[in-house]
């Protein structure tokens, strides 16, 4: 009865044609069920989901933050909305299963017109006759062993679908974060390359003038030309890579043209110890939780296979009213019980039961494989972050040293104690060091999000937690 009450709103919505609205509510609820932290109840999750997807996006004139990109991606997530339709379909399946054991009332009626042959001495005639019958049949299932396991199977399937929707949400958000920092990285690369190209072009101009005066050698001019050409080629390639990264981000968040990006995400400390991260992943990752529900669903299928050994009992009440020529009537009724018990079906039940047990074992092995994969992903993500975190200090020191070395070489060049070749090498070193520092800084932020993703804790990351109101 509790399950019937639970799915009655869905049934009423289907009857009045509000399936689309119900699907949107299911999308909003599961989208924000645990957005920002702990689980929310249905009303809070629905309100939070509407806030994320229905509220007008913030002004992008000051630049889009990572949270702004997340919000726009969720607002335009057609794949997530399509996946949420399966939740409504599961509700409908539950109502179908419950309907099989609810009373079935059928009204039926027939009207016949025929003739009777009447004899008159040497002749005969036909007298038309009309007969009407109508009645009501009520059928009620008293015992059906398949109902409970079938409802359990549908409920577990719905839990799996909800978890898969949340996992798809996190996949989308992490893809947005990846492209967000990819765009920022290419923009930083482009700025560094443009500075190098401008400096190389100026150096080439000076050397060409000095060569015409007979002061600079020809090989110095050729090296400057090669350096300027190389910087121009890298600039062209970086512009193409940046355009592709911007196009991918535009496709995810559906904002064209893409405005400036503003990085406000800060990573203060390193990750927890790897064993603690692994325990966290095993406890709250969506794919692992879905795999556990898949085992429960397979066990429900096993119970359903067992129910084939049980009888099915139905109660039938049938009443009929007959009238002939409009004034004669007769009322009949029938009350009966039907027993349907399969005693032997050629070992078909045994085969279905063996298959169901095999599926349970298969799901258990799949869960173990997923747990191993989760441990590996958490370990790799944590080690990658630690590597970037340790390298950040070295790259910052190298960038500062390379910038100081370039400035010193420029001073020496003007004093006549340094060659233009030394300036070219120093300039390329400065650009490479600056690019490595920027890439490491941005990569460290993305690595922090990757740890959250691997541990199933992306919902608590600051850019994601900002999407939903606090509970």
N, C-alpha and C positions, 0 to 999 in steps of 0.2 A: 504493500500500500504506500509506503514511503517513496518508493521509486515512482509509482504512478503519480503521486503529488508533485514529485520533482519534475517530471517531464510533461505535466499538464500544461504549463505555460507555453512550452514549445508546440504542443499539439494545437492549442488555441491559436497561436500565431500562424501555424500552417493553414488552419481552417479559414482564417480571415485574410489570408494572402499577405502576411507580413514577413515572409521568409527572408527577404533581403535585409530588412531592419534587424531581424534576429541574428543574421550572419554578421552584420556590422557590429552588433553588441558583443558577440562572441569574439570577434577580432579585437575590439577595444579591451575587453577583459583580459584575454590571454596575453595581449601585447604588453600590458602594464601590470600583470598580476604580481610580479616581483621586481618591477622596474625600480631601481634605486635601493633595493635592500630586501627586506622580509616580504613574505606573502601578504597580499591584501585580500580583503573579502570582496565579494562580487560587486557591491556598490562602489567601494573605493577604487577597485581596479577599473570599473567602467568609467568613472569620473576621470581617473588619471589617464586612461587611454584616449578619451575624448580630448583631454587637454593637450596631449601630445600631437594628435593627428588632425584635430578640427580647429584649433586655435590658429589664427593668422600668424605666419612666421615673423620674426623680428626684423627690423630694418637692417639691410645689409650694406648700407652706405659706409658704415665704419669698418666693414670687413666681417666675414663669416668666421665664427669660432668653430671648434670641433663639435660642440653641442648643437650649434645652429645647423651644421651639416647633418648631424644625426637626426634632428627633428625633421628636416626636409626629406631625408631618405625614408623615414618611417611614414611620412605623409604620402609618399608616392610609391610605397612598397606594394605593387600589384601582386607579386608572388605571395606575399604574406596574406593579403586579403583572399587570394584564391585558396590558400591552404586553410584559412579559417572556415571556409565553407564545409570542410569535412567535419568540423565540430557539429554544425547544424545537421548534417547528414547522419551523424551518429545518434543525435537526439531522436531523429525521425525513425531510425532503426530500432531504438529502444521502444518507442511507441508502437511500432509494428509488432514487436515481440510481445509486449503487454496486451495488445489488442487480440492476440491469438487465444488468450484465456479469459477475456471479458465476455459477457453475454452477447450473443449474436441474434438480433431480432430481424426477421424477414417477413415481409408482407407479400402475399401472392394472391392472385385471382385469375379466374378463367371464365369466359362466356362462350357457350356453344349454342349453335342453332342447327337442328336436324329435323327429320320428318318421320312420322309413323305411318305405316300403311294400314288403311281401313278398308274392309271388304263390305260391299252392298249387294247381296244376292249374286247377280252375274257380273258385277263390276267391282272396282276398287278406286280409292282416292288416297291422297297423301295429306296428312294433317301436320303442319309445321309445329315444332316444339322448341322452346328456348329453355336453357338451363344455365344458371350462374352459381359459381362457387368461389369463395374467398376465405382466407384465413390468415393466421399468424403462427409462425414457427419460431420458437426460442431455443437456442442451443447454448449450452454452458459446459465448458471443460472443467471437470472436477479434479482430475489428476493428470499432470503433464510434467514429467521429470526433466524436460529439456529447457523449461522456462528460466529457472534460476541460473544455471550455467550459461545460458545464452545471454542473459542480462549482464552477468559478470564479464563475459567476453566483450560485450559492447562497451561496458564501462571502462574496462582496462584499455580497450582500443582507443577510446576517447581520451584517456589520460596520456597515452602515447602520442596522439595527435597534438594535444596541447603542449606537451614537452617538445615535440618536434617544431612546433610554431615558435616557441621561445628560443630554441637553438638556432632556427633560421633567422630570427631577429638578431641574435648575437653575431651570427656570420655576416649579416648585412652591415651591422655597425662596425665590425672589425675591418670589413672590406672598405668602408668609407674612411676609417682612420688610416688604413694603409695608403689609399690614394691621396688623402689630405696631406700626409707627411711626404709623400712622393712629389706632390706639386711644390710644397715648400722647399724640398731638397733641390729640385731642378731650378727653382727660382734663385736660390742662393748660389748654385753652381753658375747660373747664367750671369749673375752680378759679378762674381769673381772673374769669370772669363772675359766679360766685357771690360773690366778694369785692366786685365792683362793685355787684351787686344789694343786698347787705347794707348797703353804704355809702350807696347811693341811697335805700334804705328809711329809714335813720336820718336822712338829710338831709331827706327828705319829712316825717318825724315832727316834726323840729325846726321846719321852716318852717310847718307847719300850726299848731303851738302858738304861734309868733311872730305868725302871721297873726291868730289869735284875739285876741291882745293888741294888735293894730294896729301891730306893729313891722315885719312882713314884708309885701311887696306880694303881690297876688293872682297876678300873672304869674310871680313866683318860685315860688309853690306849684304852678302849672300846669306850669312847666318841670321841677320836681322830680318831679311825677307822670309826666310824659312820659318822663323819664330812667329812673325805676323800672320803668315798663311796658316800655320798650325792653329793659332788662336782663333782665326776666322772659321776654320773647319770645325773646331770644337764648339764654337758658338752656334754654328748652323745645326750641328747634331743635337746640341742641348736644347735649342729652340724646338726642334722636332719632337724630342722626348718630352719636353714640357707640354707641348700641344696635345700629345697623346694622353699624358697623365691628366691634364685638365679635361679632356673629352671624357675619359672614364669617370672622373669625379662628377662631371655635369650629368652623365647618364644615371649615376646612382642617386643624386639629389634633385635632378630635374630643375636645375637653375642654369639658364643660358641667357647671356654670357655669364661665365663664372666671375663673381666679384673677387676682390682681394681677400686673402685668407689671413686670419689673425690667430696666432697660436697663444692660448692662455693656459694650456695644460702644464702643470708643474709636477715633477717627480722628485720628492724630497729624499726618500730613503730607498734602500734596496729591498728585495723580496725577503719573505720569511725563509726559514730553513726548508730545504727540499722535502724532507719527510713530512713536515707539517703541510706543505703545499699539496703533496700527494694525498694525504688524508682528506684535505679539503676538497680536492678534485673527486675523490671516490665518493664523498658524501653528497655533493651537490651538482655535479655535471649533469646536464640534461640528457645527453646520450646514454649515460650509464643508468640514470633513473628510468628512461624509456626502455632500456634493455631489461630492467627488473620487471617493469610492467608487462613486457613481452613474455617473460616467463610465466607471470600470473595469467596472462591471456591464454597461453598454451595449456596451462593447467585447467583453465575453465573449459577449453576445448576437449580436454581429456574427460572432465566430468560430463560434458555433453555426450561424448561417445559412450560413457557408462550408462547414461540415461536410456540408451536404446534397449537395455535389458529390462526396463520397467514398463508396466502396462500404462495405457492411456484410457481414461474413463471420461465419457461425455454424457451429459444429461440433456434430453430433448423433450420439449413440450410442444405439441402440435394441435392446433384447433382449426376446424373448418366449418363454415356455414354454407349450406346449399339451398338454393331456391329454384323453383320451376314454375314457369308461367306467372311469376310475380306474386304468387300467394301461398305456395307450399314451401316450407323450409325445414331443414334438418340440421342440428348442431351435433358435431362429433369432436372429440378431443382424444389425444393420445399422449401418454407420459411414459418415457422409456429411458433406459440406461444402456449405453453402448460400451463394451469392453473390447479393446484392441491390444492384444499382447502377442508380440512376435516370439515364437519359441525357437525357430531355426530359420536362418536366412542365408545358408550356404557359407557360413563363417565370414560374412561381410562385416558384422559388428566387431569381430575380433580383429579384422584387418584395419578397420577405422581406429580402433582403440590402440593398436600397435603403432599406427602412424602418428596418432596424437602424442603418445609417450615419446616417440622419437623426436617430435618437434620440441617437446619440453627439454630434452637433453641437448638438442641443437641450440636452443636459445641460451641454455646455461653455458655452453662452450663459447658462444658469441659474446656473452657478458664477460667471461674471463679474458677473451682476446681484447675487448674494449678496455678493460681495466689495465692490461699491459700497455696498450697504446696510450692511455691517459697518463700512466706513470712516465713513459718516455717523453711525451709532449711537455709535461710539466718540467721534467729534468732539463730537456733541451732549452726550453724558454728561460728557465732560471739561469742556466749556465751562459746563455747568450747575453742576458742582461748584465750579469756579473762581468763578463768580458768587456762589454761596452762601457760599463761603469768604471772599471779599472783603467781602460784605455783613454777615457775622456780626459783625465788629468794629463796624460802624456801628450795627447793631441793638442790640448790647450797650450801646454808649454812649448810644443814644437811650433804651433802657429805664431805665438808671441815671439819666439826666437827667430823664425823665418822672416817675420815682418821687420824686426829690428835689424837683421842681417841685410835685408834689402835696402833699408834706409841708409845703413852704414856704407853699403856698396855704392849707392848713388852719391853719397858725399865723397867717397874716394874717387869715383869717376870724375866728378867736377874738379877734384884736386889733381887729377892726372895720375893717380897711383893705382887705378883699377881699369880693366879693359871692359869693352862692351860685352864681350862673351861672358864675363863674370856677372854682369848685370842681367843678361838673359837667363843664366842658370839660377841666379838668386830670385828673379821675378817668378819663374816657373815653380820654384820651391815654395815661395810664399803663397801662390795660388793653390797649389796642391795641398799645403798644410791647412789653409783656410777652408777648403772644400771638405777635407777629411774631418775637421773639427765640427763643421755644420752637420755633415752626415752622421757623425757619431752622436751629436746632441739630439738630433731628431730621431735617429735609430734607437736611442736609449728610451725615449718616450714611447715609441711604438713597441719596444720590447717589454716595457712595463704593462702595456695593454695586452700583449700576447700572453704574459704570465696570467693575467686576470682571465683571459679567454681560456687558456689551458686548464685553469683551476675551476672553471665554471663560475667565476666571480666577477665577470665583466659588468654585471648589473650594479656593482658597488663602485666602479671606477668613477672618478669625479665628472667627466664629461657626460657619462650615461646617467648618473644619479641626478644631475641637474635637470634632466628632462621631466621628471615626475615630482609632484609636490611631496614634502615629507609626510610621513604617517603620524 
